[in-house]
Amino acid sequence: MAGCSLSIGRGYFCAGSVGGIKKVYMAYYHDAEAITKVTTDATTNFGQVTDVTTKGSGSLTFYEFDLDRQLSSFNQTILTGKGGAVAYQTDLELHMSHDSEESWLRMQEVAEGLFQVFVEDNNGVFYLAGVENGIECTGGTYAHGGDVAYTDYVGYVVNLQGAEPLPAFNFGATTLPFKAFTSGTLALSTSQYNTPQV
């Protein structure tokens, strides 16, 4: 938690950021190498991630999902209670167009699993959500969502949600977060499928 005191204000940021997300990277929450802790700098480079701790001595593998641009979204809601509790809810709406036989099988894994998720926004910034409690599917549409006309959307819309004691960690936009840290290693799988049904 950040605590109950302020030590600095926030100035006006000049224009430059754009909205939307372009990719998510998912790893199983119950993986033997799952992330257990993220350490951030609280003295010099405030908020900057300095270390990632994983369960085992190997590497946690993330899988890349490419999203339809300007359709998919990432939202973080602040949750407060009268007793003084604060939590942060992450909501993802992922749009992945087209269908295939392989999608029919593999998207069930997404719908039924619990994950730790990196979100890459359209500015190239990476956010890590679901470290403590995971992110899971709460709804969506499977391949066909009521399409009628030739130009209607055919594909998968997946709603993911999770709540954490901290907001999603900001890993910045300078380098990919899939690397060796002091207390753990994050890896990115090169395995993807991209053959649609035509």
C-alpha positions in Angstrom: 0.0 0.0 0.0 1.1 3.6 -0.7 0.2 4.8 2.8 -2.0 7.7 3.9 0.4 10.7 3.3 1.3 12.7 0.3 4.9 13.7 -0.5 4.6 15.3 -3.9 2.0 16.7 -6.3 1.4 15.8 -10.0 1.9 18.3 -12.8 0.2 18.6 -16.1 1.4 16.0 -18.7 1.7 17.3 -22.3 -0.2 15.4 -25.0 1.4 12.3 -26.5 -0.4 9.1 -25.1 -3.0 7.2 -27.1 -5.7 4.9 -25.9 -6.3 1.2 -26.4 -4.3 -2.0 -26.1 -2.8 -4.2 -28.8 -1.6 -7.4 -27.1 -1.9 -9.5 -24.0 0.6 -12.1 -22.7 -0.9 -14.8 -20.5 0.7 -17.3 -18.1 -1.1 -19.8 -15.8 -1.6 -18.5 -12.3 -1.0 -22.0 -10.9 2.2 -22.6 -12.9 5.1 -24.0 -10.8 7.1 -20.9 -11.8 4.3 -18.3 -11.2 5.1 -14.8 -10.0 4.8 -14.3 -6.2 6.1 -10.8 -5.8 6.9 -7.6 -7.8 9.3 -5.1 -6.2 9.2 -1.4 -7.1 11.6 1.4 -6.3 10.3 3.7 -3.5 13.3 6.0 -3.1 14.7 7.2 -6.4 12.9 6.0 -9.5 9.5 5.9 -7.9 7.2 3.1 -9.0 9.8 1.5 -11.3 9.9 -2.3 -11.2 13.2 -3.4 -9.9 12.7 -7.2 -9.4 10.2 -10.0 -10.0 10.1 -13.1 -7.8 8.9 -16.4 -9.0 8.1 -19.7 -7.2 10.7 -21.9 -8.8 14.2 -21.8 -10.2 13.1 -22.0 -13.9 11.3 -19.5 -16.0 7.6 -18.5 -16.2 6.4 -18.7 -19.8 3.9 -16.2 -21.2 1.9 -16.7 -24.4 1.1 -13.9 -26.8 -2.4 -13.0 -28.0 -2.7 -10.4 -30.7 -5.8 -8.3 -30.4 -8.0 -6.3 -32.8 -6.8 -2.7 -32.7 -9.2 0.0 -31.3 -11.7 -2.7 -30.1 -10.0 -4.2 -27.1 -9.8 -2.4 -23.8 -8.1 -2.3 -20.4 -9.7 -0.7 -17.4 -8.7 -0.4 -13.8 -11.4 0.6 -11.2 -10.6 1.8 -7.7 -12.8 -0.1 -5.2 -13.3 1.4 -1.7 -15.1 0.3 1.4 -16.5 2.2 4.4 -14.1 0.3 6.6 -11.1 1.9 4.9 -10.3 -0.9 2.5 -9.0 -0.2 -1.0 -8.6 -2.6 -3.9 -8.1 -2.3 -7.6 -10.2 -4.2 -10.2 -8.8 -5.0 -13.6 -11.2 -5.5 -16.5 -10.1 -6.6 -20.0 -12.2 -6.9 -23.0 -10.3 -8.8 -25.7 -11.4 -8.9 -29.3 -9.8 -11.5 -31.6 -11.4 -11.8 -35.0 -11.8 -14.9 -37.1 -12.5 -18.5 -36.2 -10.7 -21.8 -36.8 -10.9 -25.4 -35.6 -7.8 -24.7 -33.5 -9.4 -21.6 -32.0 -12.4 -23.7 -31.1 -10.2 -25.8 -28.9 -7.6 -23.4 -27.6 -10.0 -20.5 -26.6 -11.7 -22.9 -24.2 -8.4 -22.9 -22.3 -8.6 -19.1 -22.0 -12.3 -19.2 -20.9 -11.6 -21.8 -18.2 -8.2 -20.8 -16.8 -6.8 -18.4 -14.2 -3.9 -16.3 -15.3 -1.2 -13.7 -14.7 -1.4 -11.2 -17.5 0.8 -8.7 -19.2 -1.1 -6.0 -21.1 0.7 -4.0 -23.8 -1.0 -0.8 -24.7 -0.8 1.2 -27.9 2.0 3.3 -26.4 4.2 0.2 -25.9 3.8 0.3 -22.1 3.5 -3.1 -20.3 1.2 -3.6 -17.3 1.2 -6.8 -15.2 -2.1 -7.8 -13.6 -3.3 -10.7 -11.5 -0.1 -11.3 -9.5 -1.8 -12.1 -6.2 -5.3 -13.4 -7.2 -5.1 -14.0 -10.9 -7.3 -12.9 -13.8 -10.2 -15.0 -15.1 -12.9 -15.0 -17.7 -16.2 -13.6 -16.7 -18.0 -13.7 -20.0 -17.9 -12.9 -23.7 -18.9 -14.5 -27.0 -17.5 -17.6 -28.6 -16.8 -17.2 -32.4 -20.3 -16.0 -33.2 -22.0 -13.2 -31.2 -25.2 -12.7 -33.1 -23.7 -11.7 -36.4 -26.2 -11.4 -39.3 -24.7 -9.4 -42.2 -21.6 -10.2 -44.2 -19.8 -7.3 -42.5 -20.7 -8.3 -38.9 -17.9 -9.3 -36.5 -16.9 -13.0 -36.4 -14.5 -13.9 -33.7 -13.9 -14.1 -30.0 -14.8 -11.5 -27.4 -13.4 -12.5 -24.0 -14.0 -10.5 -20.8 -11.4 -11.0 -18.1 -11.5 -9.7 -14.6 -9.5 -9.7 -11.4 -9.1 -7.7 -8.1 -5.9 -7.0 -6.3 -4.6 -5.0 -3.4 -2.4 -3.0 -5.8 -3.1 -1.7 -9.3 -1.4 -3.5 -12.3 2.3 -2.9 -12.2 3.7 -0.5 -14.8 6.8 -2.0 -16.4 7.3 1.0 -18.7 7.9 1.0 -22.4 11.7 0.8 -22.7 12.3 -2.9 -22.9 10.3 -6.2 -23.0 9.6 -7.5 -19.5 10.4 -11.1 -20.6 13.9 -11.4 -19.2 15.9 -12.6 -16.2 15.4 -10.6 -13.0 17.3 -11.0 -9.8 14.7 -13.3 -8.2 13.0 -14.9 -11.2 12.9 -15.2 -15.0 10.0 -14.4 -17.3 10.0 -15.9 -20.8 8.0 -15.4 -23.9 6.9 -18.4 -26.0 7.3 -18.1 -29.8 4.4 -20.5 -30.3 1.4 -19.0 -32.0 -1.3 -20.2 -34.5 -2.7 -17.8 -37.1 -4.5 -19.9 -39.8 -8.2 -18.8 -40.0 -11.0 -20.8 -41.4 -12.0 -19.5 -44.8 
